[in-house]
Amino acid sequence: MIHFYSACRFISVLVLLLALQACSWFGDDEEEESREPVELTAFNKEVNLHKLWTHNVGDDAEDSQTGFRPGIQGSRIFGVASDGNVVALDIFSGKKIWKTELADQLESEISADNKTQFVVGGIGVSSDIVVVSLASGELVALNQSDGTVAWRAETTSEVLSPAVIQRDQVIVQSIDGKLASYDALDGHRRWIYSASIPSLTSRGTTTPVIFDKYVITGFANGRVALMGLDDGILRFEQKIAVPQGDSDLDRLVDIDGAMVMEGSLLYVVSMQGNVIALDLASGKARWGKEASSDTGLGSGLGAVYLAHSDGVLEALDKNSGETIWSVDKLKYRQLSTPVAIGSYVVVGDLEGYLHVFSQSDGRLVGRTRVDGEAVRAPVVVEGNRLYLMGNSGRLAAYEVQ
């Protein structure tokens, strides 16, 4: 199945890549060299990341920017690989409970040569179903108990972020600026909201969050929107970033990274725009400052953690937005979303390393290579354990010691 919008997005992405390549052809050589990933240096190791188990889910992710965040429900952890393999594992031992090979089971139109592109989105989990999205523009829900297919539903375009399952609804955001709700029981579409987005955007979307009776998400136009969870009707909209510059590249203000919701405060960051704390009760920004990130935010110990597009890791005071500390030891290493665990904050990078920093002062206290390729998906924290899906297609569990 080929969607017209998907074709347009492919052309837009191709134009973006060519433009970026042109920049490297005609740009300053010294500037390009300065954007090379920094080499890792020695440090005083204070904590260890002990590997508990690892499980090969499926093939490598063909796109180095792809990241499949695992999902946890009770004593089970679920992972999906880009070739369509979905697994349920015991969260403590890593022992396989079931495995479903979607590419074979669904007999998709995607050829065997392209199975590495079969799945494009992360995994959404509830007590009853597990939801993944296909490159063909389709949602597939599996029964959580045994991995059998519960239902399938067409989307308007590719869904790159995990589905959010709330009560009897499955909420997904597609790359064409649509937010849609599907019935969790049979997959029929209940409502759809369409945002106006620029002709050229980055390849990615944020994961929607639920606030009371509302669903909140950010779009490629640099705006955050709040819709009714039951009807999808727009209740509130806030501009996070304003496109600036003469070229389409300069005007990219996509909201692609993770948002943080605490009480009535929403923390969100855009590309080439701002990071803000938005009070949903009043509809006003509590604070904001210039920033750029496509991976988003983490939080812990009174701070919001931001991985900037250039690899600088920064801790911001939740109440004021003031910088608590800033670290440039990982510049241009394509960091994953920061996550807090205990008194530490953890990020992955393009070479498969996990880096552990102190939340109090930003000092580097631990480092371990956990994957032979990149770690692009956000790490999932459960207690003092980290669960991650690397781009090699391996799902692993680590403990901070």
Buried (B, 14 or more C-beta within 10 A) or exposed (E): EEBEBBEEBEEBBEBBEEEEEEEEEEEEEEEEEEEEBEEBEEEEEEBBBEEBBBBBBBBBBEBEBBBBBBBBBEEBBBBBBBBBBBBBBEBEEBEEBBBBBBBEBBEBEBEEEBBBBBBBBBBBBBEBBBBBBBBBBBBBBBBBBEBEEBBEBEBBBBBBBBBBBBEEBBBBBBBBBBBBBBBBBEBEBBBBBEBEBBEBBBBBBBBBBBBEEBBBBBBBBBBBBBBBBBEBEEBEBBBBBEBEEEEBBEBBBBBBBBBBBEEEBBBBBBBBBBBBBBBBEEEEBBBBBEBBBBBBBBBBBEBBBBBBBBBBBBBBBBEEBEEBBEBEBBBBBBBBBBBBBBEBBBBBBBBBBBBBBBBEEBBBBBBBBBBEBBBBBBBBBEEEBBBBBBBBBBBBBBBBE
